[in-house]
Each structure stands twice: as C-alpha cells, then as structure tokens.
Amino acid sequence: MKQEMDAAEQALSAISDKSQEAQSLGGTQDVMKNLTDMVSHQSQLESGSYEQLMQLRQQSATANLIGANISEALDEGNRAKHAEEMAGAQQVVQAAANMYLLGAKQ
C-alpha cells in the first residue's frame, strides 16, 4: 500500500511539473509532448485506482461469502436445536398420554 501511495505521489508530481513546464513552452509540438507525458502519468494513476478497486471488490465478496457461511451454520444449529426440543416435547406428551389413558400399552 505504501508503494502504491509513493508511486501515486510521484505521478502527481510529474503531472504537475509537466503542466508548469508546458506553460512556458512556445512550440505546439513541445506542448503536445508534455501533454502526452501528463496523460501517460494520469493513466498510471487510473490503473492503480482500478487495481485497488478490484482488490476492494474481492475483499467485499470474500466478506459476504464468510457472512453467508456463518449465517448458514447458525441456521443449521437453530434447526437442530428446535428439532431436539420438539422431540423432547413429543416424548413428554407421549409419556403423559400413556400414564393417563386407560389401557395404553407401555
């Protein structure tokens, strides 16, 4: 990250220098050369920005995937807990029914 910041600062400095130099130039060809250099440096900056954007998107996608996996695991845990509770309740109801119903088989 530090290297990208340093490279961006250097590119901005080069653009600024070329811009100031272009102010003092009289020939159209010299101005166009400086303009071309400035556009080249600007392209480098945009390339770095695009790369960082792609890295952020990858990080965001990874975070979303991790969140979805955690959510799925919690849902599975909740379903298992609910199933156990229902099975326990069914056993209690069955036991109570067997006690109070005459002629129930045990």
C-alpha positions in Angstrom: 0.0 0.0 0.0 2.9 2.3 0.8 4.5 1.7 -2.5 1.2 2.5 -4.4 0.9 5.8 -2.4 4.5 6.7 -3.2 4.0 5.9 -6.9 0.8 7.9 -7.0 2.6 10.9 -5.4 5.4 10.6 -7.9 3.0 10.5 -10.8 1.1 13.5 -9.5 4.3 15.4 -9.0 5.4 14.6 -12.6 2.0 15.7 -13.9 2.3 19.0 -12.0 5.9 19.5 -13.2 4.9 18.9 -16.8 1.9 21.2 -16.5 4.1 24.1 -15.2 6.7 23.4 -17.9 4.0 23.5 -20.6 3.1 27.0 -19.5 6.5 28.3 -20.5 6.7 26.4 -23.9 6.0 28.2 -27.1 6.0 25.5 -29.7 2.9 23.4 -30.3 5.0 20.2 -30.6 6.7 20.7 -27.2 3.3 21.3 -25.6 1.9 18.2 -27.2 4.9 16.1 -25.9 4.3 17.4 -22.4 0.5 16.7 -22.7 1.3 13.2 -23.8 3.5 12.7 -20.8 0.8 14.1 -18.5 -1.8 11.7 -20.0 0.6 8.8 -19.5 1.1 9.6 -15.8 -2.6 10.0 -15.4 -3.2 6.6 -17.0 -0.8 5.1 -14.4 -2.8 6.7 -11.6 -6.1 5.4 -13.0 -4.6 1.9 -13.4 -3.6 1.9 -9.8 -7.0 3.1 -8.7 -8.6 0.4 -10.8 -6.4 -2.2 -9.2 -7.3 -1.1 -5.8 -11.0 -1.1 -6.6 -10.7 -4.7 -7.8 -9.0 -5.7 -4.6 -11.7 -4.0 -2.6 -14.4 -5.8 -4.6 -12.6 -9.1 -3.9 -12.4 -8.4 -0.2 -16.0 -7.4 -0.1 -17.0 -10.6 -2.0 -15.0 -12.7 0.5 -16.5 -11.0 3.5 -20.0 -11.6 2.0 -19.2 -15.3 1.5 -17.9 -15.6 5.0 -21.1 -13.9 6.3 -23.3 -16.2 4.3 -21.4 -19.3 5.6 -21.8 -18.1 9.2 -25.5 -17.5 8.7 -26.0 -20.9 7.2 -24.2 -22.5 10.1 -26.3 -20.6 12.6 -29.5 -21.7 10.8 -28.4 -25.3 10.9 -27.7 -25.1 14.6 -31.1 -23.5 15.3 -32.9 -26.1 13.2 -31.1 -28.9 15.1 -31.9 -27.3 18.5 -35.5 -26.9 17.5 -35.8 -30.5 16.3 -34.3 -31.7 19.7 -36.8 -29.5 21.6 -39.7 -30.9 19.6 -38.5 -34.5 20.0 -38.3 -33.9 23.8 -41.8 -32.3 23.9 -43.2 -35.3 21.9 -41.7 -37.7 24.4 -43.2 -35.8 27.3 -46.6 -35.8 25.7 -46.4 -39.5 24.8 -45.4 -40.3 28.4 -48.2 -38.3 29.8 -50.7 -39.9 27.5 -49.5 -43.3 28.4 -50.0 -42.6 32.1 -53.5 -41.2 31.9 -55.1 -43.3 29.2 -56.5 -46.5 30.4 -55.4 -49.5 28.5 -52.4 -47.7 26.9 -49.6 -50.0 26.0 -46.2 -49.2 27.5 
